[in-house]
């Protein structure tokens, strides 16, 4: 790994608590529109089915110690209006012999409410509550030089309450959502010039999409997501998928930071599906290339069994 890259990861760990690293408070997944309940609690119950989504992303996978994100989301309808959701997320950065020196975890429960406003117009709202954990164990890093900052023994950890919420407006072919998925309730606390409360900074997501029919079995789905972090530029993702019914999705994604993603979603059978992404880009003023990989599994069970075939929603 280039020296400047290893130095950057180390500085991100050591300096992140006094600088604004809100962008690393949540995993940036390219398949944001396929694991929507993690992004917005109002999504729970939208498809009237029990669903279990699991996704893992390795950011900058060609660099040792790069950020690794894992997400697990469960949702189930209670009745026509209400649905429950639950989620687990973890983001770890860096590596040493036994674990990652920095990790953040989220354990949440969601409640969503759906109502019909008009023909093909629905509105849902969602609330989220849970716990947020943060661990930084810099003392366990192995420094290549004596006197390195990594040897100062700076270890910090805490657990705090977490809240979130969101709304969605949707129909059979479209959706629009706005959410604050994660807000860790942590007061500012300064220890040796390190602000342990920086995780309390909130961030916001706007996601929208539309599905256009182009034949009996083919569709084009376009989606966009904007991520707004406190004190940082807005990050935009744009995805375009070519769909063959509900069996196969192939797509391309572009992120405003300059990366390109190749996306795929394959239905294995009526219960299981596979999600994949391979992303290319550059860091360090567009000088150092990177690649990221994303892999997910989905299990779903339809509660509203019908004798006639129903066209899939595709989101």
Secondary structure, DSSP 8 states (H G I E B T S, - for coil): --HHHHHHHHHHHHHTTTTT-GGGGS---S-TTTSHHHH-GGGTTTTSEEEEEEEEEETTTTSTT--EEEEEEEEEESSSSEEEEEEEEEEEE---SSS-SEEEEEEEEEEEEEEEEETTEEEEEEEEEEEEEEEEEGGGS--SSTT-GGGG--EEEEEEEEEEEEEEEE-SSEEEEEEEEEEE-----EETTEETTGGG--EEEEEEEEEEE-SSSEEEEEEEEEEEETTS--EEEEEEEEEETTTEEEEEEEETTS-EEEEEEEE-SSSEEEEEEEEEEEETTTTEEEEEEEEEEEEEEESS--SS-------
